[in-house]
Amino acid sequence: MGMMRFQKLAAAALVSVLFLMFAGAIVRVTGAGMGCPDWPTCWGCLIPPTNVNQVDFSKLPIEKFQKKAERMGRDPATITVESLRQEFNPRHVWTEFSNRLASLPVGFFCLATFIAGFWQRLRRPLVFWMAFAALAVVLINAWMGARVVFSGLAPGVLTAHLALAMSLIGMLAYAAWAGTDQPWRVEMAAGPLVKLRWAVSMLLLTVVAEGIMGSQVREMTDELAKLHTGMPRSGWRVELESSWMYLIHRSFSWAVLAAVSWAWFLTKRHRVGGPGRVERVVLGIVLTQMLLGLVMAQVHIYSWVQVLHVGLAAILLAGIWLWRFGVSKNYR
């Protein structure tokens, strides 16, 4: 069965959010989060400069930069035109600007989904409100993105930014799933279906908890990158292993594996036709994530592994949301 126009828009919005999370992971791993020190312009320009000589420093809000430096624990007096000139990095500039560009399709498709949702509001009111909530979260997160820049990448702001993105994935996944007369559902007897509903709900909770702890660990690695410039990434593991948050995050992956194994067992035993595409994708990503975590814990904290780890976590969350909707009761 083909997707309705509304579902296509919601799915496009969801895909754009997942792509943006990959782009955001690249920004953080490369340390390009402050590649554009101002917002919405970048070094005072609508189109970012490729050379420091293209920057008109007289147009930059130096006082705001100094206040930001003070919030980050730096001496604001050290923020001068000359220091900014030395900090200019064209690769970081365009990496961060590309991340900003990647946010444009998110806004466009979420707005289009909300507008299309007006034709859903009578027959499927919850779908309409999810589309509205998704647009609201996008606007809030856009404002939060500006706060991330102005706060100097403050840890709490970054975590809140990620939490909103995780909720946005659930909203758009629901809109894409429920925006039709016959949404995809898992065919199973009533008794086992109740157990599977609990299993998938537990999987969802463990993955969300793992994601929140993972964001804290990412903030730790960001700090290590700042404190140990030029230090091999392999040396980070020693400091990370002294953190209880890192140790819990690393060990909690076994809880995720247990939850997905329970859900997989119930599906394989009781579902008509056995596990489908959604279930296979979820299990495959969980196993891949554990492998990537093992590489970072025992081999090396490769930057590309970090990016893949974050991006796959976003896709995993979308898949679990869809699975949870597929085993839900009949509601709109």
N, C-alpha and C positions, 0 to 999 in steps of 0.2 A: 504494500500500500504506500503510495507516494505521500510526501509531507505536504501539509497545507501551507499557504503563503505565510501565515502567522508563525507556524512552526519553523519555517526556513529562516525567518528573521530572528527568532529567538535563538535558534541554533547558531546562526552567524554571529550573534552577539556573544554567545557562550564561547565559540571558537576564538573570537577576537580577544576575549578576556584571558583565555589560556595562553594565547600567543603573547599577550602583554606580560604575563607572569614569567614566561621564558625571557623576554626582553629585560624585565626588571632584575631577574637573576643574573643576567650578563652584566648589567650595570653594577650590581653589588660586588660580584666576584672580581671585576676589573678595577674596583675602587673608583669608578667614574661617577659616583653619586653626587659629587659636587662639581662635575665637569661644567655645568652651567650654574654659577653661584647665585643667579637672580631668576625671577619668574614673574610673568610669563615669557619675558625676553631671555636671551642667553648672551651674557656679556654685553647687555644693552642693545642687542641686535635681534631682529625678527628671524633672520637667517644667520646662523652661527658663523663666526669668523673662522678661517682656517689658519690664520697667522696672527700672532699677538700684535703685530703692527696695524692690523685692521680694527683693533679695539679702541674706541674713544673713551678713555678712562674718566673723562670729565662728566660723562653721562651715567656712570655707575654710582649706585647708592652706597658710598663708602661707609657712612655712619651705620647703615643696616648691617653691613659686613662686619663692622667692629663689634656691634651688639651680638651678632651671631657667634663671633669668636669668643666673646666673654662667656656666653652660655656654654660653650664647649670647653671652657677652662683655659683658654688662651689669653694672653695679654692683648687687649684690643689695640694698644698702641703699635703692635707689630703689623697691623693690617694697614698697609700703605699702597700707593700706586705701584711702587717698585716691587713690593712683596707679591702683589696680585699679578704683576707682569711675569714674575718668576714662576708662579703657580700655574700659569696658563699651559694647558696640555691639550692640543688639538684632537688627539685620539679620545681623551676623556670627554671633551666637548661634544663631539659627534656621536659618541656612544650614548651619552645622556640625552642628547637631542633626538636621537633615533627612538629612544624609549618614550619620549614625549609624543613623537609622531605615531607610535604604535598605540597610544591611548585614543587617538582620534576615531578609528573605526569602532572602538568600544562605545564611545558617546553616540556616534551616528546610529549604530545598530540598536542600541538600547532605546534611543529616542524613537526610532522606527517601530520597534517592538511595542513600545508604550502606545504610540498612535494607533497601530493595528489592533492593540488590545481593546480599544473602544468598541470594536465589533464583537468582542468576546464577553463584554461585561454583563450581559443579560443571561446568556446561556452558561457561561463559566466565570462567575464573578471572582473566584479565587485566582484564576489565571490573570485577569485584568489587574488585580491588586498586586500580584507578584511582579508583573511588568512595571507597574507604577513604583513599587519598592525598589526594583532593580535600577530604574532611572534615578531615583533618589539617592541610592547608595553610590552610583557613579558620580553624581554631582558632589556628594559629601567626600568621596575619595579623591576627586579632583582638588577640592579644597584642602584635603589632608596632604595631597602631593605637594601643594604649595607650602604647607606647614613643615613637611619633611625638609624642604630646601631651606626655609627660613629658620628652622630649629637647628640646622647644622647636623642633620641625620640623627636627631635624638632617638635613643633606643625605644622609649615608650611609644613615640609617634609612629615609628616603623612597624612595631607590633600591631598597633591599632589599624594601620594601613593594610597590613596583611589580613587581619581578622575580617575587615570589611570585604576584602576581595574574596575570602573564603565563603562568606555569606552570599555574595553576589553570584558565585558559581551555583549555589543551591537554588537561588531564585530563578535564574535563567534556565537551569536544568528542568525545573518544574514547569516553567512556561513552555519550553520546547516539548516536554513530554505530554502535558495535559491539554495542549491547544488543539485537540481533535476529538471527534465523537468516540473514537475507539483507541485510546492510548495503549501502548504496549504493557502487557501484564504477564506475570509468571503463572502458568497453569499448573495448579497443584491442589491436592485435597486440602480441606479446611484445616484439619489438625496440624499436619506438617507445615502448612503455610504460616500458621501463627508462630511456630517455632522459628521458621526462616525469617519472619518479620523481626523477631527478637534478635536473631543472629546478625542480620544486616544492620539493625539499629546499633547493636554493640560495636560492629565493625566501623560504622560511621563515627561513633563517639571516640573510639580509640584512635582513628585516623586524624580527627580534629584535634584531639589532645596531643598526638604526636606532632602535628603540624605547628601547634602553638609552641611546644617545647623546641621544635626545630628552628623556629624563628628566633628564639632566645639564643640558641647555639650559633645561628648565623650572625647575630649581633656580636657574640664573643669572637668569632673569626674576623669580623670587620675590625674590632678593636685590636686584635693581634696583628692584622695587616698594617694598622697605623703605628703600633708600638714597635714593631719589629720589621721596619722597612729593609728589604734586602735579605731578611732571614729566610732560609728554606722552609717551605710549607710543611715539610716532614717534621720539623721541630715544634710545630704547633700542637701536635698530639699530646706531648708531655704536659703542657699547660692546660689543655682541654680536659685531660683525665683527672685533673685536680678539682674540676667543677662537678658538683652533684647533679646539676641540670643536664650536663652532657652525658653523664653516666646513666641517668634515668632515661633520657632520650634514646640512647644507644640500646639499652636493655628493653625498653618499652616496645621495640619493634617485634619482639616475640609475642606480645599481647595482640598486636595487629595480625600476625601470622596465625595465632590461635583462633581469632575471630573469623578470619577469612576461611580458614580450614573448616570450621564448624558450618559456616554458611555453604561452602562448597559441598561438604558431605551431605547436608540436607537436600541440596539441589540435585546432586547426582543420584541420590536414592529415591527422591519422591517426585521430581519435576518430570512432566511429560517431555520426552526427548532428551532429558539430561541437561547439563549446563549449556547455556547459549553463548552468544558473542559477548554480551555484557559481562557475564560471570567469568569467562575466560580472560577477557582483557583485565578485569580487576585482579584476578589471581596472578596473572603474568606480571602486572606492574608491581604488586606487593613483593613477589619473589625477586624481581629486578632491583627494587629499592633496597631490599636486604643485602643483595650482592654489592650494590654501590656503597651502602653503609659500611660493609665489611672492607671494601677497598680503602675508604677514607680512614677507617679505624686502625687498619693493620698495615696498609701499604703506603699510601700517600694521599694528601688532600689535594687532589688535582682540581684545578679550576673548572675544567669541562665536566668533571664528575659532579661538582656542586651544582652547576647549571642544570644538568640532566636530572639530578636528584630533586631539585625544586620544581622543575617543569613537569616531571612525571607525577609528583605529588599533587599538582593541580589537576592533571588529567584523571588521576586515581580518585580524587574527591568527586569530580563530575560523574565518573562511572558509578561510584557507590551511591550517590544521590539518585541516579537513574534506577539503579537496582532497588533502592529503598522505595521509590515511587512504584516500581513494578510489582512489589509485594504488598502494597498498601491496600486499605479498604477503599471502596468505591466512593470517592468524594471529589468535589470540584471547588 
